[in-house]
Amino acid sequence: AADGVCRGRIIESARGAGGFGYDPLFVPDDPAGAGRTFAELSSGVKHAMSHRGRAMAQVVEWMRARGGG
């Protein structure tokens, strides 16, 4: 099993034009976000710190450890 967690806060006013859903309202605690919402970040930075991205990184490591990639 893989887990991914991205802690942060929801803000009252939307910022940024990227992403979808809650992205303009979510500010991750990760220092790489520099206080920006997911909608203000590049997709690469967002995916690296998102709960999905972190879970997928665990899956990739699991596969590599078993000779699968």
ZAVO-483624 format. One record per atom (N, C-alpha, C, O): residue in one letter; x, y, z. Coordinates in steps of 0.05 Angstrom, whole numbers, padded with zeros to 5 digits, always signed. Layout:
<lumros>
aXYZ ...
</lumros>
This chain:
<lumros>
a+00017-00024+00000 a+00000+00000+00000 a+00018+00025+00000 a+00040+00024+00010 a+00007+00046-00011 a+00022+00071-00012 a+00004+00093+00000 a-00020+00094-00005 d+00017+00110+00015 d+00003+00133+00027 d+00016+00159+00017 d+00040+00160+00013 g-00001+00179+00014 g+00009+00205+00007 g-00005+00226+00023 g-00030+00226+00024 v+00009+00244+00035 v-00003+00265+00052 v+00009+00292+00043 v+00033+00294+00038 c-00009+00311+00041 c+00000+00339+00035 c-00015+00357+00054 c-00039+00362+00051 r-00001+00367+00074 r-00014+00384+00094 r-00013+00413+00083 r+00005+00421+00069 g-00033+00428+00091 g-00035+00456+00083 g-00060+00469+00094 g-00071+00459+00114 r-00068+00490+00081 r-00091+00505+00091 r-00108+00514+00068 r-00099+00518+00045 i-00133+00518+00074 i-00152+00529+00054 i-00154+00559+00059 i-00158+00568+00081 i-00152+00575+00037 i-00154+00604+00040 i-00182+00613+00031 i-00196+00597+00018 e-00189+00637+00037 e-00216+00647+00031 e-00220+00657+00002 e-00242+00655-00008 s-00199+00667-00010 s-00201+00678-00037 s-00183+00662-00056 s-00160+00657-00050 a-00194+00655-00079 a-00179+00639-00098 a-00156+00655-00110 a-00158+00679-00114 r-00133+00641-00114 r-00110+00653-00127 r-00099+00634-00147 r-00096+00610-00142 g-00092+00644-00171 g-00079+00628-00191 g-00099+00617-00212 g-00123+00615-00207 a-00088+00611-00235 a-00104+00603-00258 a-00100+00573-00265 a-00115+00563-00282 g-00081+00560-00253 g-00075+00532-00260 g-00091+00513-00244 g-00107+00521-00226 g-00088+00488-00250 g-00100+00466-00234 g-00130+00464-00239 g-00141+00474-00259 f-00143+00452-00219 f-00172+00448-00221 f-00183+00445-00193 f-00168+00443-00173 g-00209+00444-00190 g-00222+00440-00164 g-00213+00459-00143 g-00216+00483-00146 y-00202+00449-00121 y-00193+00465-00098 y-00166+00478-00102 y-00157+00493-00084 d-00152+00472-00123 d-00124+00482-00127 d-00121+00512-00122 d-00101+00520-00109 p-00139+00529-00131 p-00136+00558-00125 p-00140+00566-00096 p-00134+00589-00088 l-00150+00547-00080 l-00155+00553-00051 l-00137+00539-00032 l-00137+00545-00008 f-00120+00520-00042 f-00104+00504-00024 f-00075+00514-00024 f-00062+00514-00046 v-00064+00521-00001 v-00036+00529+00002 v-00022+00507+00018 v-00027+00504+00042 p-00004+00492+00005 p+00010+00470+00019 p+00030+00482+00040 p+00041+00503+00036 d+00034+00466+00061 d+00054+00474+00081 d+00083+00470+00071 d+00101+00482+00082 d+00087+00453+00051 d+00114+00447+00041 d+00128+00473+00033 d+00117+00489+00018 p+00153+00477+00044 p+00168+00501+00037 p+00172+00506+00007 p+00175+00529-00001 a+00172+00484-00009 a+00176+00488-00038 a+00153+00503-00050 a+00155+00514-00072 g+00130+00504-00036 g+00107+00519-00046 g+00109+00549-00042 g+00095+00565-00055 a+00127+00557-00024 a+00132+00586-00018 a+00107+00602-00014 a+00105+00625-00022 g+00087+00590+00000 g+00062+00604+00006 g+00043+00608-00017 g+00023+00622-00015 r+00048+00594-00040 r+00031+00596-00063 r+00010+00574-00063 r+00014+00553-00050 t-00013+00579-00076 t-00033+00558-00079 t-00024+00538-00100 t-00006+00543-00115 f-00037+00515-00100 f-00031+00495-00120 f-00036+00507-00148 f-00021+00500-00167 a-00055+00524-00151 a-00061+00537-00177 a-00039+00556-00186 a-00037+00563-00210 e-00023+00565-00168 e-00001+00584-00174 e+00026+00569-00180 e+00045+00582-00188 l+00027+00544-00174 l+00051+00528-00177 l+00052+00515-00205 l+00031+00511-00218 s+00076+00509-00214 s+00079+00493-00239 s+00068+00465-00233 s+00068+00457-00210 s+00059+00452-00254 s+00048+00425-00250 s+00069+00406-00238 s+00063+00388-00222 g+00095+00409-00246 g+00116+00392-00235 g+00119+00395-00205 g+00122+00376-00191 v+00120+00420-00196 v+00123+00425-00167 v+00098+00415-00152 v+00101+00403-00131 k+00075+00421-00163 k+00050+00412-00150 k+00049+00382-00147 k+00043+00372-00126 h+00055+00368-00168 h+00054+00339-00168 h+00075+00327-00149 h+00070+00306-00137 a+00098+00339-00147 a+00119+00329-00129 a+00111+00331-00100 a+00119+00314-00084 m+00094+00351-00092 m+00086+00354-00064 m+00058+00345-00058 m+00050+00344-00035 s+00042+00338-00079 s+00015+00330-00074 s+00013+00302-00062 s+00032+00287-00063 h-00010+00296-00050 h-00013+00270-00038 h-00012+00248-00059 h-00002+00226-00054 r-00022+00253-00083 r-00021+00233-00104 r+00008+00229-00114 r+00017+00206-00118 g+00022+00251-00117 g+00050+00249-00125 g+00067+00234-00105 g+00085+00218-00113 r+00063+00239-00080 r+00079+00226-00059 r+00072+00196-00058 r+00090+00179-00055 a+00047+00189-00061 a+00039+00161-00061 a+00051+00147-00086 a+00060+00124-00084 m+00050+00160-00109 m+00061+00148-00133 m+00091+00144-00130 m+00101+00124-00140 a+00105+00162-00118 a+00134+00158-00113 a+00139+00133-00097 a+00159+00119-00102 q+00122+00128-00077 q+00125+00104-00061 q+00120+00079-00079 q+00135+00059-00076 v+00101+00080-00096 v+00095+00057-00114 v+00119+00052-00132 v+00127+00029-00137 v+00130+00073-00143 v+00153+00071-00161 v+00177+00058-00146 v+00190+00040-00156 e+00182+00067-00122 e+00204+00055-00106 e+00198+00026-00100 e+00217+00010-00101 w+00174+00019-00093 w+00166-00008-00088 w+00172-00026-00112 w+00182-00048-00110 m+00164-00015-00136 m+00169-00030-00161 m+00198-00034-00166 m+00207-00055-00174 r+00214-00012-00163 r+00243-00014-00168 r+00256-00034-00149 r+00274-00049-00157 a+00248-00034-00124 a+00259-00053-00105 a+00254-00082-00112 a+00269-00100-00103 r+00233-00086-00128 r+00227-00113-00137 r+00235-00119-00165 r+00226-00139-00177 g+00252-00101-00176 g+00262-00105-00203 g+00242-00099-00225 g+00245-00109-00248 g+00222-00083-00219 g+00201-00078-00239 g+00204-00051-00252 g+00184-00040-00260 g+00227-00040-00254 g+00228-00015-00269 g+00250+00003-00261 g+00252+00025-00272 
</lumros>
